[in-house]
Amino acid sequence: MPGPFKPESISKPLLKWYDSQQRDLPWRENLDPYRIWVSEIMLQQTQVATVIPYFNRWMKAFPSVKHLAQAKLPKVLKHWEGLGYYTRARNLHKAAQWVQEENAGALPQTFEGLQQLSGIGRYTAGAIASIVFKEPVPVLDGNVKRVLSRLFRIKENGATAKSEAVLWDWADRLVPKKKPGDFNQALMELGATVCLPKKPLCLLCPLLKKCDSARHKEQDHYPPPKPKTPSKKIEVSAAVIKRNGKIFIQQRLHKGLMGGLWEFPGGKLEAGETPETALVREIREELDIDITPDKRLLTIRHTYTKFRVTLYVFQCESPKGRIRATECEQWKWVHPADLDQYPYPAANVKIVKHLMQNGAPTNSRKKIK
């Protein structure tokens, strides 16, 4: 760790830069704790450009903690659809209910208190506490890690708990007592707009003269790369089953992966199976009926954090017999025009869009409440 230095030598030029260069973002319109909270949860592992339209729609649907607490979970999940990591939405909903029922609708106003809420860890608590309540506590996201690593030539990337602890220590040393929220946002802003992962815009950086890696022309060496883990490849078949003009969908078990979301039935291909034979087997196991894949509607390729999915989607003939679904929360026959009213995993959203664009009526008959 480098020798003693004055933290204000970093904070002063960075705050001056932030005052003139900060982006105009909707959650910065005011310091309402609820708005900052929602934005910070949405921004986890998600780019600002992606979050903005989601944030604006969310605020129209749930303008306050009270509105979110009183909303039904399916509506909450639907407004989160496409952001991924649905546990974040469920935790927001759960925490909002606690805040409304147990804390008179007000978020805890301290770093420690905020971490008692579902889904709020050290980073999110630090962001809210510093931005809204002016508590001098640090933040550490991917952008801040990169800035710190380059600024002080720290051979850490946060890939391990020990590495993360070193970076947290540096962030804690830097955060000023005055304007801690602006400082934390400035660090994140610098990483997002100037200190980029590749080809950083060093000539625009307010900390260029303070940057140790720039002085040694080693910006590209920091932070050291994280080891890459190859993503697992998975093949899945799904059925669009029609009966009397309606389509079958089922809700995933609440306690499982992507719990509470809706999907088209199907499952993984086993060794030696074709997409068609796998689908027939899965539907028999899941629904206790026999189906005949009629035609392949589309093939979807979607990448998640740890695996890549190839999804084969088939239209199936109307099945005979009584459905006995035992591996889902509930199931429904839904009019095609109403399919888009339910929250789905990302790959299933693409199936819904295909069905809506290829013959399904566009006038929705109902809204999830």
Residue pairs with C-beta under 8 A, 6 or more apart in sequence:
1 166
2 152
2 212
7 173
7 174
7 175
7 176
8 176
9 210
10 151
10 174
10 207
10 210
11 174
11 175
11 176
11 183
13 206
13 207
13 210
14 183
14 186
14 187
14 190
14 206
14 207
15 179
15 182
15 183
15 186
16 206
17 186
17 190
17 206
18 182
18 183
18 185
18 186
18 189
19 182
21 189
21 193
22 28
22 185
22 186
22 189
23 48
23 189
23 193
25 39
25 48
25 52
26 39
26 52
26 55
26 56
26 59
27 35
27 36
27 38
27 39
27 55
29 35
31 131
31 132
32 132
33 106
33 107
33 128
33 132
33 133
34 64
34 65
34 107
35 59
36 127
36 128
36 131
36 132
37 92
37 107
37 120
37 124
37 128
38 55
38 58
38 59
38 92
39 51
39 55
40 123
40 124
40 127
40 128
41 88
41 91
41 92
41 119
41 124
42 51
42 54
42 55
42 58
42 83
42 88
43 51
43 141
44 85
44 88
44 123
44 124
44 141
45 84
45 85
46 83
46 84
48 192
50 83
51 83
54 79
54 80
54 82
54 83
57 79
58 79
61 67
61 71
61 75
61 79
62 68
62 71
62 76
62 79
64 105
65 96
65 99
65 100
65 105
65 106
65 107
66 100
66 105
68 76
68 92
68 93
68 96
69 93
69 96
69 97
69 99
69 100
69 101
70 100
71 93
72 368
72 369
73 90
73 93
73 260
74 260
74 342
74 343
74 368
75 368
75 369
76 89
76 90
76 92
76 93
77 86
77 89
77 90
77 260
77 261
77 343
78 341
78 342
78 343
78 368
79 89
80 86
80 88
80 89
80 343
81 343
81 344
81 349
82 346
82 349
83 89
84 304
84 346
86 258
86 259
86 260
86 261
86 343
87 119
88 119
90 259
90 260
91 118
91 119
91 120
92 119
94 118
94 119
95 117
95 118
95 119
95 120
98 117
98 118
99 105
99 106
99 107
99 117
107 114
107 117
107 128
108 114
108 116
108 117
109 129
109 132
109 133
110 129
110 133
110 135
111 125
111 126
111 129
111 135
111 137
112 125
114 120
114 124
114 125
114 128
114 129
115 121
115 122
115 125
120 128
122 140
122 168
123 139
123 140
123 141
125 137
126 137
126 138
126 139
126 140
126 184
127 139
127 184
129 135
129 137
130 136
130 137
130 138
130 139
130 175
130 180
130 181
130 183
130 184
131 181
131 184
131 185
132 181
134 179
134 180
134 181
135 180
136 175
136 176
136 177
136 180
137 172
137 175
137 180
138 168
138 171
138 172
138 174
138 175
138 184
139 171
139 184
139 187
139 188
140 158
140 164
140 167
140 168
140 171
141 188
141 191
142 158
142 191
143 187
143 188
143 189
143 190
143 191
143 192
143 195
144 167
144 171
144 184
144 187
144 188
144 191
145 156
145 157
145 158
145 167
145 223
146 191
146 195
146 197
146 222
146 223
147 187
147 190
147 191
147 195
148 154
148 167
148 170
148 171
148 174
149 155
149 156
149 157
149 167
149 213
149 222
149 223
149 224
150 195
150 200
150 211
150 212
150 213
150 214
150 219
150 222
150 223
151 207
151 210
151 211
151 212
151 213
152 170
152 212
153 212
153 213
153 216
153 218
153 222
154 166
154 167
154 170
154 222
154 223
155 222
155 223
155 224
156 163
156 164
156 166
156 167
156 223
156 224
157 163
157 223
157 224
157 225
157 226
158 164
158 167
158 223
159 226
159 227
171 187
174 183
174 187
175 183
175 184
176 183
190 205
190 206
190 207
193 201
194 200
194 201
194 202
194 204
194 205
195 201
195 205
198 220
200 219
202 208
202 211
202 214
202 219
205 211
205 214
208 214
211 219
213 219
213 221
213 222
229 306
231 303
231 304
231 305
231 306
231 307
231 308
232 306
232 307
232 308
233 307
233 308
233 310
234 268
234 307
234 308
234 309
234 310
235 268
235 269
235 275
235 278
235 309
235 310
235 312
236 266
236 267
236 268
236 269
236 309
236 310
236 311
236 312
237 266
237 267
237 269
237 275
237 276
237 278
237 279
237 282
237 311
237 312
237 313
237 314
238 263
238 264
238 265
238 266
238 279
238 311
238 312
238 313
238 314
238 348
238 351
239 248
239 264
239 265
239 266
239 279
239 283
239 291
239 293
239 313
239 314
239 316
240 247
240 264
240 297
240 313
240 314
240 315
240 316
240 351
240 355
241 247
241 248
241 264
241 265
241 283
241 291
241 316
241 318
241 319
242 248
242 315
242 316
242 318
243 318
243 319
243 333
244 318
244 333
245 335
245 336
246 333
246 334
246 335
246 336
247 333
247 334
247 335
247 336
247 339
247 355
248 264
248 265
248 323
248 331
248 332
248 333
248 334
249 262
249 263
249 264
249 331
249 332
249 334
249 339
249 342
250 262
250 263
250 264
250 265
250 286
250 325
250 328
250 329
250 330
250 331
250 332
251 260
251 261
251 262
251 263
251 328
251 329
251 330
251 331
252 258
252 259
252 260
252 261
252 262
252 263
252 328
252 329
253 259
253 327
253 328
253 329
254 260
254 329
258 345
260 329
260 343
261 343
261 344
261 345
261 348
262 342
262 343
262 344
262 348
263 344
263 345
263 348
264 313
264 348
264 351
265 282
265 283
265 286
265 287
265 325
266 279
266 282
266 283
267 278
267 279
267 282
267 285
267 286
268 278
268 282
269 275
269 278
270 278
270 281
273 281
275 296
275 312
275 314
276 293
276 314
279 291
279 293
279 312
279 314
279 316
280 290
280 291
280 292
280 293
283 289
283 290
283 291
283 316
283 319
284 290
286 325
286 326
286 327
286 328
287 319
287 323
287 324
287 325
288 321
288 322
288 323
288 324
288 325
288 326
289 319
289 320
289 321
289 322
289 323
290 319
290 320
290 321
291 316
291 317
291 319
292 316
292 317
293 314
293 315
293 316
294 314
294 315
294 316
294 317
295 314
295 315
296 312
296 313
296 314
297 313
297 314
297 315
297 351
297 354
298 313
298 350
298 351
298 354
299 310
299 311
299 312
299 313
300 309
300 310
300 311
300 313
300 347
300 350
300 351
301 308
301 309
301 310
301 311
302 308
302 309
302 311
302 346
302 347
302 350
303 309
309 347
311 347
311 351
313 351
313 354
323 331
325 331
334 342
335 361
335 365
336 355
336 356
336 359
336 360
336 361
337 360
337 361
337 362
337 363
337 364
337 365
338 364
338 365
338 366
339 352
339 355
339 356
339 360
340 352
340 353
340 356
340 364
341 364
341 366
341 367
341 368
342 368
344 351
344 352
356 362
